Amino acid sequence: MSNPVDPYLANHSFEPMTLGMLLTVVVLAAGCTAPPESIDPLERARSILRETPIIDTHNDLPWVIREKAKGDVANFDISQPARFDTDIPRLRKGMVGAQFWSVYVPSSLGPFEAVRTQLEQIDIARRIIARYPNDLGLAMSVGDIQREQGRGRIASLLGIEGGHTIGNSLGALRAYFALGVRYMTLTHFHSNDWADSATGVVQHDGISRFGEEVVREMNRLGMMVDISHVSPAAMQDVLNTSEAPVIFSHSSARALVDHVRNVPDSILQRMPANGGVVMVAFVPPFISEPARIWADGLLPLLAEATSDQEWGRITRQYAAEKGPSPRATLADVADHIDHIAQVAGVDHVGIGADFYGAEEESELVQGMEDVSTYPLLFAELVKRGWSEDDLRKLAADNLLRVFRQVERVSQRLRPTRVPSLATIEELDGAPARQ
């Protein structure tokens, strides 16, 4: 069988000098392309993030505005450099393409106050988004994220932090979904009537039957189930119940820092089967063991705080007695990302920084003090040998995959599963805490 010949080559002859010139051009062209390892890591990071902007799943700006500006969005201008850690210029510099704004409500509030405050927090977040139409765009789906990024806007989504705010009502859960909420953290500092918190009193050894129904209804709706803040037993129960991938919206690795808010390896090892993703937080006690040891004495004091002012006062008093907390570093954050990628797999790690308007230096990660610094973290991972494909997964692709699958599960369930009318009284009996 004869070898095929390119018709162009068959009809053209090359003089020796022409071939030599051609070889010279090829060699020179090859020499003009710098090997990847010779490119500045920060520039490589920025190049990747220009094509795959970061999706961060947790920023507490709505609560910061509530506490620092009494909820007056107009008087807390984020179109220019603003107080604390978050504003639009720094989000742009940080190459953030989508941000889940946490609509946090303290878990120490009673049921009525919690539901009222939740609605107010959703209102604040939506007013923030509406105030900056050139830069922020409300998003409720993967398609919306892609649309808003295509328009040059930062896709803005809502995430509830604490299932106590549904008031044990699946109807309230559905109402929050209709208002745009696309994930819910099942607990916060305290356990609630159907799920145990990592930092609360054990009441259910995980989640109750009503808690299972909450997870199933979230699956039906297409709301991501967030198991940051819950106890390890609750994590296991949720993984046994959910038909869709779950997220940890802002947690880190417990094998590196033995903080109750972090994810044990036994749970990380279940992530591939579930398909979920752990979004790494930048909170110093989560990522630095010395900072964790310092904070262990502070956490019980903060559990009852109902305002940032009270939080700050307690923290300052504690620091005056114990000395300042040791600083956490950017390298600490990268260590947690590395560990989760090694144990769960690179398909199961992302970014959920948890910027919350910290004012004390010890509350800030050295090198990652605000939302402008994400490229520095990616540059560190470039130095550690992360590939471009894996960095894209970390930046956004993993979270988009999870969100897309949550939507698909919802599309499968909705035709055959009607909205649940179950009550906590029917499934668990009257709740102990009213």
SELUMMI-636371 format. One record per residue (C-alpha): x, y, z. Coordinates in Angstrom, 1 decimal. Example, Ala and Ser with C-alpha at 12.3 -4.5 7.8 and 13.67 -1.06 7.14 Angstrom:
+--------+--------+--------+
:     px :     py :     pz :
+--------+--------+--------+
:   12.3 :   -4.5 :    7.8 :
:   13.7 :   -1.1 :    7.1 :
+--------+--------+--------+
// end
This chain:
+--------+--------+--------+
:     px :     py :     pz :
+--------+--------+--------+
:    0.0 :    0.0 :    0.0 :
:    1.5 :    3.3 :   -1.1 :
:    1.8 :    6.3 :    1.3 :
:   -0.6 :    9.1 :    0.6 :
:    1.0 :   12.3 :   -0.8 :
:   -0.3 :   15.8 :   -0.2 :
:   -1.3 :   17.1 :   -3.6 :
:    0.4 :   20.4 :   -2.9 :
:    3.7 :   18.7 :   -2.1 :
:    3.3 :   16.5 :   -5.2 :
:    3.1 :   19.5 :   -7.5 :
:    5.8 :   21.6 :   -6.0 :
:    9.5 :   21.2 :   -5.7 :
:   11.7 :   22.8 :   -3.1 :
:   15.2 :   24.1 :   -3.7 :
:   17.7 :   23.2 :   -0.9 :
:   18.0 :   26.9 :    0.1 :
:   14.2 :   27.1 :    0.4 :
:   14.1 :   24.1 :    2.7 :
:   16.9 :   25.5 :    4.8 :
:   15.1 :   28.8 :    5.2 :
:   12.0 :   26.8 :    6.2 :
:   13.8 :   24.9 :    8.9 :
:   15.3 :   28.2 :   10.2 :
:   11.9 :   29.8 :   10.4 :
:   10.5 :   26.7 :   12.3 :
:   13.5 :   26.8 :   14.8 :
:   13.1 :   30.5 :   15.4 :
:    9.4 :   30.2 :   15.9 :
:    9.9 :   27.5 :   18.4 :
:   12.4 :   29.6 :   20.3 :
:    9.9 :   32.5 :   20.6 :
:    7.5 :   30.4 :   22.7 :
:    8.5 :   30.5 :   26.3 :
:    8.1 :   27.2 :   28.2 :
:    5.2 :   27.4 :   30.7 :
:    7.5 :   27.1 :   33.7 :
:    9.3 :   30.3 :   32.6 :
:    6.1 :   32.4 :   32.7 :
:    5.6 :   34.5 :   35.8 :
:    3.2 :   32.4 :   38.1 :
:    1.0 :   35.4 :   38.8 :
:    0.6 :   36.2 :   35.1 :
:   -0.2 :   32.5 :   34.4 :
:   -2.8 :   32.7 :   37.2 :
:   -4.4 :   35.8 :   35.7 :
:   -4.4 :   34.3 :   32.3 :
:   -6.4 :   31.3 :   33.5 :
:   -8.8 :   33.5 :   35.5 :
:   -9.5 :   35.8 :   32.6 :
:  -11.0 :   32.8 :   30.8 :
:  -12.4 :   31.1 :   33.9 :
:  -13.3 :   33.7 :   36.5 :
:  -13.7 :   32.7 :   40.1 :
:  -17.0 :   31.6 :   41.6 :
:  -16.9 :   32.2 :   45.4 :
:  -19.7 :   30.7 :   47.4 :
:  -19.6 :   32.8 :   50.5 :
:  -19.3 :   36.5 :   51.2 :
:  -21.1 :   38.2 :   54.1 :
:  -21.4 :   41.7 :   52.6 :
:  -25.2 :   41.9 :   53.2 :
:  -24.7 :   41.4 :   56.9 :
:  -21.8 :   43.9 :   57.0 :
:  -24.1 :   46.5 :   55.4 :
:  -26.9 :   45.6 :   57.9 :
:  -24.5 :   46.0 :   60.9 :
:  -22.3 :   48.9 :   59.7 :
:  -24.8 :   50.9 :   57.7 :
:  -28.1 :   49.9 :   59.3 :
:  -29.1 :   48.1 :   56.1 :
:  -28.8 :   51.4 :   54.1 :
:  -27.3 :   50.1 :   50.8 :
:  -27.1 :   53.6 :   49.4 :
:  -24.8 :   54.8 :   52.2 :
:  -22.4 :   51.9 :   51.8 :
:  -21.0 :   52.6 :   48.3 :
:  -19.2 :   49.6 :   46.9 :
:  -18.7 :   51.1 :   43.4 :
:  -15.5 :   52.6 :   44.8 :
:  -12.9 :   51.4 :   47.4 :
:  -15.0 :   50.8 :   50.5 :
:  -14.4 :   49.8 :   54.1 :
:  -13.5 :   46.3 :   55.0 :
:  -12.8 :   43.5 :   52.5 :
:  -15.3 :   43.8 :   49.6 :
:  -16.2 :   46.3 :   46.9 :
:  -16.6 :   46.2 :   43.1 :
:  -13.1 :   47.5 :   42.2 :
:  -11.5 :   44.8 :   44.3 :
:  -13.9 :   42.1 :   43.0 :
:  -12.8 :   43.0 :   39.5 :
:   -9.1 :   43.0 :   40.5 :
:   -9.7 :   39.6 :   42.2 :
:  -11.1 :   38.3 :   38.9 :
:  -14.4 :   37.2 :   40.5 :
:  -17.0 :   36.2 :   37.9 :
:  -19.7 :   35.0 :   40.3 :
:  -20.4 :   35.6 :   43.9 :
:  -22.9 :   33.9 :   46.3 :
:  -23.9 :   36.6 :   48.8 :
:  -24.6 :   35.0 :   52.1 :
:  -27.9 :   36.2 :   53.6 :
:  -26.8 :   35.2 :   57.1 :
:  -29.0 :   35.3 :   60.2 :
:  -27.7 :   34.5 :   63.7 :
:  -28.9 :   31.1 :   65.0 :
:  -29.5 :   32.6 :   68.4 :
:  -32.6 :   34.4 :   67.3 :
:  -36.1 :   33.0 :   68.0 :
:  -38.2 :   31.6 :   65.2 :
:  -40.2 :   34.8 :   64.4 :
:  -37.2 :   37.1 :   64.6 :
:  -35.2 :   34.6 :   62.5 :
:  -37.7 :   34.5 :   59.7 :
:  -38.2 :   38.3 :   59.7 :
:  -34.5 :   38.9 :   59.6 :
:  -34.0 :   36.4 :   56.8 :
:  -36.5 :   38.2 :   54.6 :
:  -34.7 :   41.5 :   55.4 :
:  -31.3 :   40.0 :   54.5 :
:  -32.6 :   38.8 :   51.2 :
:  -34.0 :   42.2 :   50.6 :
:  -30.6 :   43.8 :   51.4 :
:  -28.8 :   41.5 :   49.1 :
:  -31.2 :   42.1 :   46.2 :
:  -30.9 :   45.9 :   46.7 :
:  -27.2 :   45.6 :   46.6 :
:  -27.4 :   43.8 :   43.3 :
:  -30.0 :   46.2 :   41.8 :
:  -28.0 :   49.3 :   42.8 :
:  -25.0 :   48.4 :   40.5 :
:  -26.5 :   47.2 :   37.2 :
:  -23.3 :   47.8 :   35.3 :
:  -21.4 :   45.5 :   37.5 :
:  -23.7 :   43.0 :   39.2 :
:  -26.5 :   40.9 :   37.8 :
:  -28.9 :   38.6 :   39.7 :
:  -28.4 :   35.0 :   38.8 :
:  -30.5 :   31.9 :   39.8 :
:  -29.1 :   29.2 :   37.5 :
:  -26.0 :   28.0 :   35.7 :
:  -27.4 :   29.7 :   32.6 :
:  -27.9 :   33.0 :   34.4 :
:  -24.2 :   32.8 :   35.6 :
:  -23.0 :   32.4 :   32.0 :
:  -25.4 :   35.1 :   30.7 :
:  -24.2 :   37.7 :   33.3 :
:  -20.6 :   36.9 :   32.8 :
:  -21.2 :   37.3 :   29.0 :
:  -22.6 :   40.8 :   29.7 :
:  -19.4 :   41.7 :   31.7 :
:  -21.2 :   41.6 :   35.0 :
:  -20.5 :   39.7 :   38.2 :
:  -23.2 :   37.0 :   38.5 :
:  -24.7 :   37.5 :   42.0 :
:  -26.5 :   34.6 :   43.8 :
:  -28.0 :   34.2 :   47.2 :
:  -27.2 :   31.6 :   49.9 :
:  -29.0 :   31.2 :   53.2 :
:  -26.7 :   30.5 :   56.2 :
:  -28.8 :   28.5 :   58.7 :
:  -31.8 :   26.3 :   58.3 :
:  -33.4 :   27.7 :   61.5 :
:  -34.7 :   30.6 :   59.3 :
:  -37.3 :   28.4 :   57.5 :
:  -39.1 :   28.2 :   60.9 :
:  -39.6 :   24.4 :   60.4 :
:  -41.7 :   25.2 :   57.3 :
:  -41.2 :   23.6 :   53.9 :
:  -43.5 :   26.3 :   52.6 :
:  -41.0 :   29.0 :   53.8 :
:  -38.2 :   27.0 :   52.1 :
:  -40.1 :   27.2 :   48.8 :
:  -40.7 :   30.9 :   49.3 :
:  -37.0 :   31.5 :   49.8 :
:  -36.3 :   29.6 :   46.6 :
:  -38.8 :   31.8 :   44.8 :
:  -36.9 :   34.9 :   46.1 :
:  -33.7 :   33.6 :   44.5 :
:  -32.0 :   31.5 :   47.2 :
:  -29.9 :   28.8 :   45.6 :
:  -28.3 :   27.1 :   48.6 :
:  -29.0 :   26.7 :   52.2 :
:  -26.6 :   25.9 :   55.0 :
:  -28.6 :   23.5 :   57.2 :
:  -27.4 :   24.9 :   60.5 :
:  -25.2 :   27.7 :   61.9 :
:  -23.6 :   27.9 :   65.3 :
:  -26.6 :   26.2 :   67.1 :
:  -28.3 :   23.0 :   66.4 :
:  -31.9 :   23.5 :   65.2 :
:  -35.0 :   21.5 :   65.5 :
:  -34.0 :   19.0 :   62.8 :
:  -30.2 :   19.1 :   62.3 :
:  -27.1 :   19.2 :   64.6 :
:  -24.5 :   21.9 :   64.3 :
:  -20.8 :   21.2 :   64.5 :
:  -20.7 :   23.8 :   67.3 :
:  -24.1 :   23.1 :   68.9 :
:  -25.6 :   20.6 :   71.4 :
:  -26.3 :   17.2 :   69.8 :
:  -30.0 :   16.7 :   69.6 :
:  -30.6 :   14.3 :   66.7 :
:  -27.3 :   12.4 :   66.2 :
:  -27.3 :   13.9 :   62.7 :
:  -30.5 :   15.1 :   61.1 :
:  -34.1 :   14.1 :   62.0 :
:  -36.8 :   12.6 :   59.8 :
:  -38.0 :   16.2 :   59.1 :
:  -34.4 :   17.1 :   58.3 :
:  -34.3 :   14.3 :   55.7 :
:  -37.5 :   15.8 :   54.2 :
:  -35.9 :   19.2 :   54.1 :
:  -33.0 :   17.7 :   52.0 :
:  -35.4 :   15.9 :   49.7 :
:  -37.4 :   19.1 :   49.1 :
:  -34.3 :   21.0 :   48.4 :
:  -33.4 :   18.3 :   45.8 :
:  -36.8 :   18.7 :   44.2 :
:  -36.5 :   22.5 :   44.1 :
:  -33.0 :   22.6 :   42.7 :
:  -31.5 :   24.3 :   45.8 :
:  -28.0 :   23.2 :   46.7 :
:  -27.7 :   21.5 :   50.1 :
:  -24.9 :   23.1 :   52.1 :
:  -23.3 :   21.1 :   54.9 :
:  -20.8 :   23.6 :   56.2 :
:  -21.5 :   24.2 :   59.9 :
:  -23.2 :   20.8 :   60.5 :
:  -21.8 :   18.0 :   62.7 :
:  -20.0 :   15.0 :   61.1 :
:  -23.0 :   12.8 :   61.9 :
:  -25.3 :   15.3 :   60.1 :
:  -22.8 :   15.3 :   57.1 :
:  -23.1 :   11.5 :   56.9 :
:  -26.9 :   11.6 :   57.1 :
:  -27.2 :   14.2 :   54.4 :
:  -24.9 :   12.2 :   52.1 :
:  -27.1 :    9.2 :   52.7 :
:  -30.2 :   11.2 :   51.9 :
:  -29.4 :   13.6 :   49.1 :
:  -30.1 :   12.6 :   45.5 :
:  -28.0 :   15.5 :   44.3 :
:  -24.4 :   16.6 :   44.9 :
:  -23.9 :   18.6 :   48.0 :
:  -21.6 :   21.6 :   48.8 :
:  -19.6 :   22.8 :   51.7 :
:  -19.9 :   26.5 :   51.0 :
:  -17.1 :   27.6 :   53.4 :
:  -15.1 :   24.9 :   55.2 :
:  -11.6 :   23.5 :   55.2 :
:   -9.7 :   20.3 :   56.0 :
:   -9.9 :   18.8 :   59.5 :
:   -6.9 :   16.6 :   59.0 :
:   -4.7 :   19.8 :   58.8 :
:   -6.6 :   21.9 :   61.4 :
:   -8.7 :   20.1 :   64.0 :
:  -11.5 :   22.6 :   64.0 :
:  -15.0 :   21.3 :   64.4 :
:  -16.1 :   23.5 :   61.4 :
:  -13.7 :   21.6 :   59.1 :
:  -14.4 :   18.5 :   57.0 :
:  -13.0 :   15.1 :   58.2 :
:  -11.2 :   12.9 :   55.7 :
:  -13.9 :   10.3 :   56.2 :
:  -16.3 :   12.8 :   54.6 :
:  -13.9 :   13.9 :   51.9 :
:  -13.5 :   10.3 :   50.8 :
:  -17.3 :   10.2 :   50.1 :
:  -17.2 :   13.3 :   47.8 :
:  -16.5 :   11.4 :   44.6 :
:  -19.5 :    9.1 :   45.0 :
:  -21.8 :   12.1 :   45.8 :
:  -20.2 :   14.4 :   43.3 :
:  -20.1 :   17.3 :   45.7 :
:  -17.5 :   20.0 :   46.3 :
:  -15.8 :   21.5 :   49.3 :
:  -15.3 :   25.2 :   49.0 :
:  -12.3 :   26.2 :   51.0 :
:  -12.7 :   29.1 :   53.6 :
:  -10.0 :   31.6 :   54.4 :
:  -11.0 :   32.0 :   58.1 :
:   -7.8 :   31.8 :   60.2 :
:   -8.9 :   29.3 :   62.8 :
:  -10.0 :   27.0 :   60.0 :
:   -6.7 :   27.0 :   58.2 :
:   -4.0 :   27.6 :   60.9 :
:   -3.6 :   25.3 :   63.9 :
:   -2.1 :   28.0 :   66.1 :
:   -5.0 :   30.3 :   65.2 :
:   -7.4 :   27.5 :   65.9 :
:   -6.0 :   26.9 :   69.4 :
:   -6.3 :   30.6 :   70.2 :
:   -9.8 :   30.7 :   68.9 :
:  -11.0 :   27.6 :   70.8 :
:  -11.5 :   29.7 :   73.9 :
:  -13.2 :   32.5 :   72.0 :
:  -15.8 :   30.4 :   70.1 :
:  -18.1 :   29.6 :   73.0 :
:  -18.2 :   33.3 :   73.9 :
:  -19.2 :   34.3 :   70.4 :
:  -22.0 :   31.7 :   70.1 :
:  -24.5 :   34.1 :   71.8 :
:  -23.4 :   37.2 :   70.0 :
:  -26.3 :   38.7 :   67.9 :
:  -24.4 :   41.7 :   66.3 :
:  -21.1 :   42.6 :   64.8 :
:  -20.6 :   45.1 :   67.6 :
:  -21.0 :   42.5 :   70.2 :
:  -18.8 :   40.1 :   68.3 :
:  -16.1 :   42.7 :   68.0 :
:  -16.3 :   43.7 :   71.7 :
:  -16.0 :   40.1 :   72.8 :
:  -13.1 :   39.4 :   70.5 :
:  -11.2 :   42.5 :   71.6 :
:  -11.7 :   41.7 :   75.3 :
:  -10.5 :   38.1 :   74.7 :
:   -7.4 :   39.4 :   72.8 :
:   -6.6 :   41.8 :   75.5 :
:   -6.6 :   38.9 :   78.0 :
:   -4.9 :   36.2 :   75.9 :
:   -2.8 :   38.2 :   73.5 :
:   -3.4 :   38.5 :   69.7 :
:   -4.1 :   35.5 :   67.6 :
:   -1.3 :   34.0 :   65.5 :
:   -1.6 :   35.0 :   61.8 :
:   -2.7 :   32.5 :   59.2 :
:   -1.1 :   32.8 :   55.7 :
:   -1.9 :   32.4 :   52.0 :
:    0.3 :   29.2 :   52.1 :
:   -2.0 :   27.8 :   54.8 :
:   -5.0 :   28.2 :   52.4 :
:   -3.1 :   26.5 :   49.6 :
:   -2.3 :   23.6 :   51.9 :
:   -6.0 :   23.0 :   52.6 :
:   -6.8 :   23.1 :   48.9 :
:   -3.9 :   20.6 :   48.2 :
:   -5.2 :   18.3 :   50.9 :
:   -8.8 :   18.2 :   49.8 :
:   -7.6 :   17.7 :   46.2 :
:   -5.5 :   14.8 :   47.3 :
:   -8.1 :   13.1 :   49.4 :
:  -11.4 :   13.9 :   47.6 :
:  -10.0 :   14.5 :   44.2 :
:   -9.3 :   17.7 :   42.2 :
:  -12.9 :   17.6 :   41.0 :
:  -14.2 :   18.2 :   44.5 :
:  -12.6 :   21.5 :   45.7 :
:  -13.4 :   25.1 :   45.2 :
:  -13.3 :   28.6 :   46.8 :
:  -15.7 :   29.8 :   49.5 :
:  -13.6 :   32.5 :   51.2 :
:  -16.1 :   33.7 :   53.9 :
:  -15.0 :   37.4 :   53.8 :
:  -17.1 :   39.0 :   56.6 :
:  -15.8 :   42.5 :   57.1 :
:  -13.2 :   41.6 :   59.7 :
:  -11.5 :   44.6 :   61.3 :
:   -8.8 :   43.0 :   63.4 :
:   -5.5 :   42.1 :   61.7 :
:   -5.5 :   38.7 :   63.4 :
:   -8.8 :   37.9 :   61.7 :
:   -7.3 :   38.4 :   58.2 :
:   -5.2 :   35.9 :   56.3 :
:   -1.8 :   37.3 :   55.6 :
:   -1.6 :   37.8 :   51.9 :
:   -5.3 :   37.4 :   51.4 :
:   -6.8 :   40.3 :   53.2 :
:   -9.6 :   41.1 :   50.7 :
:  -11.4 :   40.0 :   47.6 :
:   -8.7 :   41.4 :   45.3 :
:   -6.2 :   38.7 :   46.3 :
:   -7.5 :   35.5 :   44.6 :
:   -4.9 :   35.6 :   41.8 :
:   -2.2 :   35.5 :   44.4 :
:   -3.6 :   32.2 :   45.7 :
:   -3.7 :   30.7 :   42.2 :
:   -0.1 :   31.9 :   41.6 :
:    0.9 :   29.9 :   44.7 :
:   -0.8 :   26.8 :   43.3 :
:    0.9 :   27.4 :   39.9 :
:    4.2 :   27.3 :   41.8 :
:    3.1 :   24.0 :   43.4 :
:    2.6 :   22.4 :   40.0 :
:   -1.2 :   22.7 :   39.5 :
:   -2.2 :   22.3 :   35.9 :
:   -4.3 :   24.9 :   34.0 :
:   -7.2 :   22.4 :   33.7 :
:   -7.1 :   21.7 :   37.5 :
:   -7.0 :   25.4 :   38.3 :
:  -10.0 :   26.0 :   36.1 :
:  -11.9 :   23.3 :   38.1 :
:  -10.9 :   25.0 :   41.3 :
:  -11.9 :   28.5 :   40.1 :
:  -15.3 :   27.7 :   38.8 :
:  -15.8 :   24.5 :   36.9 :
:  -16.3 :   22.2 :   39.8 :
:  -19.1 :   24.4 :   41.3 :
:  -20.7 :   24.8 :   37.9 :
:  -20.8 :   21.1 :   37.5 :
:  -22.4 :   20.6 :   40.9 :
:  -25.0 :   23.3 :   40.3 :
:  -25.8 :   21.9 :   36.9 :
:  -26.3 :   18.5 :   38.3 :
:  -28.5 :   19.9 :   41.1 :
:  -30.7 :   21.5 :   38.3 :
:  -30.8 :   18.2 :   36.5 :
:  -32.0 :   16.3 :   39.5 :
:  -34.7 :   18.9 :   40.1 :
:  -35.8 :   18.5 :   36.5 :
:  -36.1 :   14.8 :   37.0 :
:  -37.9 :   14.9 :   40.3 :
:  -40.4 :   17.7 :   39.7 :
:  -42.7 :   15.9 :   37.2 :
:  -43.3 :   13.0 :   39.7 :
:  -42.7 :   14.6 :   43.2 :
:  -45.2 :   17.2 :   44.4 :
:  -44.2 :   19.9 :   46.9 :
:  -43.9 :   18.2 :   50.3 :
:  -46.6 :   19.1 :   52.9 :
:  -44.9 :   17.2 :   55.7 :
:  -44.6 :   18.9 :   59.0 :
:  -42.0 :   18.5 :   61.8 :
:  -44.8 :   17.5 :   64.2 :
:  -45.9 :   14.7 :   61.9 :
:  -42.3 :   13.3 :   61.4 :
:  -40.5 :   14.2 :   64.6 :
:  -43.2 :   15.1 :   67.2 :
:  -43.4 :   18.6 :   68.6 :
:  -40.0 :   20.3 :   68.6 :
:  -38.3 :   20.7 :   71.9 :
:  -37.3 :   24.3 :   71.2 :
:  -40.1 :   26.6 :   70.2 :
+--------+--------+--------+
// end
